[in-house]
Structure formats: C-alpha cells, structure tokens
C-alpha cells in the first residue's frame, strides 16, 4: 500500500440505496443495524472527496476512522 494511503471506515446514518452507493465507487459497503459502513483504501485527497460527497448528498456522517492492521474493519 502506498504510504500516503490508508484504510478508512466511514459510518453513515441510514441505509443507502444503490443510487447513493454508486457515488462511492472506491469503497466497499455493508449495512450494520440502521447504518451503512463504507470501507476502502484512500489517499488524503480521496478521503476529502468522499467526505465532500457525503456532505453534498445531505447524508449524516457518524464516524470516520483510520483502520490499522490491529483492529477489525467493523465493530
């Protein structure tokens, strides 16, 4: 992995449908309870782009976390 890249977990309130999920092609997703969890490897501009897209779509961002090798992807 490029040292400028990191793996991120992004937690969003609610279940995103196919149209909204298509706005995040670099991310994998899963539903957990009443939330959607996005994970993926991003560089800093990529992370800021995903966060800007979340904001522009009016989604409620609950958490952004950099995932290290010592923790599971989703808790």
C-alpha positions as CSV (number, residue, x, y, z in Angstrom):
1,X,0.0,0.0,0.0
2,X,1.2,3.5,-0.9
3,X,2.4,5.2,2.4
4,X,0.3,8.2,1.5
5,X,-2.8,5.9,1.5
6,X,-4.6,4.4,4.5
7,X,-7.7,2.2,5.1
8,X,-10.7,4.0,6.4
9,X,-14.0,3.1,7.9
10,X,-16.8,5.6,7.4
11,X,-20.1,5.2,9.2
12,X,-23.2,6.9,7.8
13,X,-26.7,7.0,9.4
14,X,-29.3,5.1,7.5
15,X,-29.4,2.5,4.7
16,X,-28.0,3.8,1.4
17,X,-29.7,2.6,-1.8
18,X,-28.0,1.6,-5.0
19,X,-28.1,5.2,-6.4
20,X,-26.4,6.7,-3.4
21,X,-23.8,3.8,-3.1
22,X,-22.8,4.4,-6.7
23,X,-21.4,7.8,-5.6
24,X,-18.7,5.9,-3.7
25,X,-17.1,3.5,-6.3
26,X,-13.8,3.2,-4.4
27,X,-15.5,2.0,-1.3
28,X,-17.0,-1.3,-0.2
29,X,-20.1,-1.2,1.9
30,X,-22.2,-3.2,4.3
31,X,-25.3,-2.5,6.4
32,X,-25.0,-2.7,10.1
33,X,-28.1,-2.1,12.1
34,X,-29.5,1.2,11.0
35,X,-26.2,2.4,9.4
36,X,-24.2,1.9,6.3
37,X,-20.5,1.3,6.7
38,X,-18.1,2.2,3.9
39,X,-14.5,0.9,3.9
40,X,-11.7,1.4,1.5
41,X,-8.1,2.5,0.9
42,X,-7.9,6.2,0.2
43,X,-5.2,8.8,-0.1
44,X,-5.8,12.2,1.6
45,X,-7.5,13.8,-1.5
46,X,-9.6,10.7,-1.9
47,X,-10.8,10.8,1.7
48,X,-11.7,14.5,1.4
49,X,-13.6,13.7,-1.8
50,X,-15.6,11.0,-0.2
51,X,-16.4,13.3,2.8
52,X,-17.4,16.2,0.4
53,X,-19.7,13.8,-1.5
54,X,-21.3,12.7,1.8
55,X,-21.9,16.3,2.7
56,X,-23.2,17.3,-0.8
57,X,-25.7,14.4,-0.7
58,X,-27.0,15.5,2.7
59,X,-26.0,12.3,4.5
60,X,-25.4,12.2,8.2
61,X,-21.8,11.3,8.9
62,X,-21.4,9.4,12.2
63,X,-17.8,8.4,12.2
64,X,-14.5,8.4,10.2
65,X,-11.8,6.2,11.4
66,X,-8.4,5.1,10.0
67,X,-8.2,1.4,10.4
68,X,-4.9,-0.1,11.5
69,X,-3.8,-3.7,11.0
70,X,-4.6,-4.4,14.7
71,X,-8.3,-3.8,14.6
72,X,-11.3,-5.3,12.7
73,X,-12.9,-3.4,9.8
74,X,-16.3,-3.1,11.5
75,X,-17.0,-3.2,15.2
